[in-house]
Amino acid sequence: MPTNILMPALSPTMEKGHLARWLKKEGDTIKSGDVIAEIETDKATMEYEAVDEGTLAKIVVPEGTQDVAVNAVIAVLAGEGEDVKAAAGAKPQAAAPKAPEKKAESVSPSPQPSPASGRSRTSSTGYGGEGARSAAPQAQSSSPLPSGERSPPKAAGEGVQASHGARTFSSPLARRLAKEAGIDLSRIEGSGPHGRVIARDIAEAKSGKGLRAPSAAPAAAVSAGAPAIATSLSDKQILGLYEQGAYDFVPHDGMRRTIAQRLTASTQTVPHFYLTMDCDIGKLMAAREEINAAAPKDKDGKPAYKLSVNDFVIKALALALQRVPDANVSWTEGGMLRHKHSDVSVAVALPGGLITPIIRKAETKSLSAISNEMRDLAARARAHKLKPHEYQGGTTSVSNLGMYGIKDFTAVINPPQSTILAVGAGEERAVVRGGQIVPATIMSVTLSCDHRSVDGALGAELIGAFKMLIENPVMMVV
């Protein structure tokens, strides 16, 4: 019997994937371990390795297809001795739906097994730094139908109901493209038979052409004199606020959607509180200059390392978590995870988003080792070559905007971590010492804490330990 090759769950948060490229073609012989395709998740591009052996009888999902659901059939594999033509002509059977899972107290579900395995090959495309599933709950109907009453399924090509009651007829492809682009179908002038919206109409709508003005239906109207509240406006209403042709519509990519989902979930489900301290980094700056000047050089005159202020911040936070181990935790509904090591995630800006590669066991590493490792991780992050284990996990995070001249700010916690340190610019300020006003190099830092796992006094103890270390860098090397 032919074997279905399914879209695998290549990361704990993956629900859909983009089948970027097939590396095998129909009729090719497949061996276990062969890389047959490249699949993009919300975070990375993964190589898809075959588990079963046989002949690739049929490719069901062509390359370049986006939003392929996990466990959807993407190809059919004919086993040894099977008729390849018969296997190709057989109708693929969708994967059986999973039975409702019973809620476990403190055990997180493991990824669903699939007939192939994935390994990272190239890029990160999402906000990384965690391996846990998003805290955002799955959307459910708020008014389920009574028992025995079920809404009849829509036939292919059936329209969607517009908010004002009129039905918009569209093709399945047009509906998918409109959903990806965030365009309301009811605003599109269809050019297909009987005014049906087709794919060509979506392409024109992306450039602002062929869009009707928003409906003035009472459901979409804003009360007279009431200010427009952005969080309550639909895409249709927002587009209606601006003149057609006065903007370019740029659809969200996977990274931006992932960042939006996870940080929204964080701010809605994690009770944040913030602690700010000013740190005198005069000794740190002097030590940094002296250490960099003494760094050994190779035959080309290139130094073996070049420490940055951020390297000291990473080391100081890692050691502070070891001194205050009760703050080096992650919250779960069943209990607290107390981490033995300080795995520090560091935010790296990318075009269109950011990612947080991790310095593992940072408390055990020298400043020069942290500096070189961070430089390598940041370079590979910008070149889209990080592997999932290099940005998933972490016990705390550092976000440094000092290089942009930002004095201080607050950062959003990256679950399941309990803390994140926001670092501002080091600048000369007037301070009072011994009754005298003197200049000092001051850096403001703000610790965001998850109040479920880190209380106020515990958070104060942690940022106090950080301040002591960052102001006395010699303590980091003893």
N, C-alpha and C positions, 0 to 999 in steps of 0.2 A: 504494500500500500504506500502511495507517495507520502512524503513527509513535508509538512508545512514549515517554512522558515518564518518565524514571527519577529516583529519589531520588539527588541529586548528593552528591558529597563536598565539602562547603563549607568544610572545614578539614582540615589534614593529619592530624589525629588522629581524625576522624569515622568511625565505623563504622555508627552508627545515627542516625536523626533522628526528631524529633517533628513531624508535619505539623500545625502549629498552626491554620492557617486557609487556606481557598481564597479567592482574590480574584476568580476567574472561576468561572462555572457552566457546566454542560453546555449546549452549543449556542452559546456565545459565540465570536465570531471572535477569534483570537489573532494578534497581529503580533509580529514579532521585536523583542525588548526590552521587551515587556509584562511587568509583574509579575503572575504568576499565583497565587502562594501564598507563605505565610510558613512557614519551617521553623526549628525550634529545634535547635541542636546542643548539645554539652556546654558550649559557651562563650557562644554568642550566638544571637540570633534574626536570621535572614537573609531577605532578599527574594529570591524565586526568579524569575529572568527567563527568558522563552522565547527560544529561538534560532530554531526553525522557525516557519513561519506555517501557519495552517489554522483548523479549527474544533475546539473541545474536545468530542470525541465522547463520551467516557466518563471519569468520575472513578472510578478503581479503589480508591484509598485515601481514605476520608472524613476530613474535618478532625477534629482531636483525637486521631488515632491516634498512639500512641507506638511506639518501637523499630522503626521502618521501616528495614530494612537498606539500605545504600548500593547503588545500581544495581537496586533493586527497582522494578517498574513501578508508578507511582502514578496515571497517567492515559494516555488514548489520544487522539492528535491526528489528525484526518482532514485530508489535504492538499487543495489546491485541485482541484475536480472530482471528488473521491471521495464516495461515498455515506456520509453521516454515520451513518445507521442501521446500515449494514453494518459500518462501522468500530467502532461501539459494541458490536455483537453479536459481533465477532471476539474470540477468546480471546487475551488479551495473552500475548506470548512473553517469558519472563524473559530477562534479559541473559545472554549466553554467559559461562560461567565463564572467568576469566582463566587463561592458561597459567602454570605455575610460573615465577617470575622467577629468572633467574640472579643470583647474588650479585655485586654490583659492589663494587669495592674501597673507593671513597670517594665514591660518588655516591648521594645520597639520592633515593628515588623521588618523582616528582611526582604530584600528585593525578590520579586517573583522570578523563578528560574526560567530560562528560555533555551531553545535549541542551539543557541550560539552564545559566545562570550565576547565582551568588548574590552579593548584596552586603549588607553589614551594615546593619541599620536600627535595631535597638534594643540588647538587653541582653547583658551578659556573664553567663554562667551557670556558669563554671568557673574553675579556677585557671589564670590566664593567665600571660603572660610568656615563652612559648616557642612556636615554630612547628614544632619538630621533633616527630617521632612519639614516643609514650611508649616508654621503654626497657623496659617490661614485656614479656617474651616472650609469644607467643600460646600458650595452653594446648593441649597435644597429648596424645593417648592414650599412656600409658606402656607399654601392652601391646597393640600392634596385632594384629589377627587374622592367622593364617598366610595365605599366598597361596591364593586359591581359597575361603576361608571368609569370608563377609560376614554381618553381622548383618542380618536382614530388617527392612525399614522398618516403623515402627509405623503402624497405620491411625489415622485420625482418631478421637479418643475413647478410644484405647487407654490403659491406665493406665501409671503409672510404678512401678518396683519399689522397694518400701520397704526400708530397711536390714535389717529383720528377716525379709524373704522374702515377705511378703504383698504383693499387688498392689493399688494404689489406682487405681480407675477415675475418669477425669476428662475433662471436655470440653477441647478445645484452648484456648478462651478462659480457662477456669479455670486451666489450667497457666500461661498467659502472665501472668495477674493474680497468681498465687501467686509466680511467679518475680520479678516486679517488686516485690512486697511482702516478699520474703524469707521466705515461709512454707512450711514443709514440708507437702506435700500429704498425707503419710501420717498427719498429726495431725488432719486435718479430717474431721468427720462429714458424709458426703455426703447431700444431700437429694433428689438426682435419682433417676431410675429405677435400681433395683438398687443403691442406695447410691452412685451416681455423683456425684462432686464437680462442682458447677456454679458459675457466677459468683457467684450469691447467697451461696453458702457461703463464698467468699473474702471477701466484704464483711463477713460476720459474724465471720470469723476475725480480721480486722484489729482488731476491737474486743475481741478476747479471748474471743469466744463460740464454742462448738462445737469447741474444740480438745481433743483427747485428751491425756492425760499422755504424756510421752516414753516410748518403748519401753525396757524394761529388758534389751534384747538384749545379749549379750556384746560385740558389736562397738562398742556405744555406751557400755558401762559403763566407769567409771573404777576403776582398781585400788584396793583397800581401803588407806586410809591415805595415798594419793597426793594431793597438792594438785591442784585443778582448774587446768589451764593454758589461759588464755583463747584463746591463738593456735591451739590445736588443737581447740577446741570448735566444733561446727556450730551453725547457727541453732537447730536443734531442741534441742540440748543446753543452749544458753544459755537458751532460753525455759523449759526444764524446771527451771531453777534458781530461778525466781521464781513466786510464787503468781499464778494467773490473776486478772486484775482489779486487780493491784497496780501495773500499768504501762500506759502508752499506747504503742502501736506506731506509730512515725512512719517511713514508708518513706523511703529515701534519694532525694534529688533528683539531677539531673544534675551540679550543682556539687559536691556532697559526694562523689559517686562518683568524679568526675574528680580531686579533691584526694587522695582515698584511694589511687587507682591510681598517680598520678604520684609522690606522696611516698613510697609504699611502694617503688616502683621505684627512686627516688633512694637511699633508705637501703640497699637491697639490692644495688644495682649500682655506686654511687659511693662510693669509699673516702674518707670524710670525715676531716679532722683540724681542730683548733680552736686559734686563737691569740687570747689576751685581753690587752688593754692598758687602763690607766686614763689618761684624758685630762683635763687641766686646762682647763676651758672658761671660766675667769674672763674672759679677754680677749674671747672670743666673746660672752659675755653682755653685756659692756659695749658692744661694737661693735654688737650687735643692737639694744640699747636706743637707742643714739645714731642709728643708721640709720633705725629706725622713727619716731623723734621728728622726723627731718628729712624724712620722706617728704612729697611735695607732696600737696595735698588738692584735691578737686573742689569745685564750688559747693555741694554738700550736705555738705561736710566729711568725705567719705570718703577715706581715704588711698589713694594709687596702688598701694601694696603694703604688706604686713605680714610681715616675715621671721620664720620659725620656726627653731628649732634644727635641725630636719630639713632645711631648705633648705641650711644650711651643711654638714650631713653629706653630702647629695647632691653638692654642689659639690666638697667635699674628696675624696670617694671617686673622683669623675670625674677630678680632676686627679692623684690618686695613681696611677691606672691609666695615665695618660699618662707619668708619671715612671717607672713600672715596667711598661713595655709587655709584657714577657714574661708578666705575670700577667693581661693583658687578652685571654684566649684561651678557646676552646671546644674540647673534646675530641671527635674523631671517630675511628672505628676506622682510617680511612685516613690521617689526618694531623691537624695542629693548625690551627685557624682563629685567625689573629692579627688582632684587630679594630683598625681605625684610629681609631675614635671610642669614647667612653665612653657607652654607652646604658644608663642606670641605671633598673632596674625598682624600683618602690616599692610595698611591700605596703599595700593598703587593705582594711580590714575591712568585710565586708558581712554582712547577716543570713544565717546559715547557711554562711558561708565567707569567702573573700577573693579578691582579684584584684590583679595587679601592673601597673598602667599604667606607661608608660616615658617618661622624659625623654630624648629623643634628643639626641646630641651635647652632653651636659651640660657638658663641659669648655669649650665655646665660649660658654656663656650666662651672663649676669650673675645674681647672687643674686636680684634682683627679678624677672627673667624666669622663673627656676626656680620662685620662690614663686607667681607668678600662674598659670603653666602647671600646677603641681602642684595648686593649689586647683581649677582648672577640671577637670582629669582626675579628681580624687577626687569632685567633685560629680557628674560625669557617670557615674562608676562606680557610685555609690550610686543613681543614677536609672536605671541599666541602659541607658546610651546610648553606651557605648564601642564603637568600631569595632575589628575584629580587629587591624589594624596598630598600634593604640594599646596593645595589651597582649601581642602576640606578638613574641618576639625578646628583645633586651636582652643586654648583655654581663656584667652583674653585678646584684645586688639589695641593697636596704636594707630591713630589717625593724626598726621602731622601736616598742618597747613602753614607752618611758620615760614616756609620758603615763599609764600605768597603775601607775606606781610600781615597775616591775620593775627591780631593780638590774643583773642581767646574765642572759643566757640564750644558748643556742645555736640556730641556725636551720638548717633543712634546705635544701640546695642545690637550685635549680630548673634541672634540665638543659635545654638543653646549656650553661648557664652554669657557670663554674668556681668562683665565689666568691659568698658572701652575707654581708653585715655585719649583725650583730645589735646594736642600740643600746639601752642601758639608760637609766635616769633620771639626770639631773644632780642631784647632792646635795652638801650641804656635808659635808666630811670633814676630819679632822685630818691634816695632813701635816707632814713635817719639812723645813724650809728653813734652811740656814745654822746648823744645830744647834738651831733653835727650832721648836716645835710651833705651827703657824699653821693657820687655817681656809682651805679652798680648795673651789671647786666642781668636783667630779670626776664624769666620765661614763665608765662602763665599756663597752667595745665588744668583741665577739668576732667574729673572721673565720672562717667555715667555708670550707675549701678542698677541692677535688677533687685528691687526691694523684696522680692520673694525669697531670694537666696542670700543677699548681702544687706544687712541692716545699716542704719546710719553710722553708728559707732564703729562698726567693722569696716565700712568704706573709708571712714576718716582715718582709721589705723593704717589701712593700705596706702592711701595717698600720702600719709605722714611718713611711712617707711620709704616710699618713692622719693619724697623730698629730701630725706636725710642722705640717701644714696646719690642722687643726682647732684646735690650740693657738695658732696665729699667723694669724688670719683675714685680716690685711692681705696675706698672701702669695697669697690667692685673687683679689685684684683687681689684681695686677701681672703 
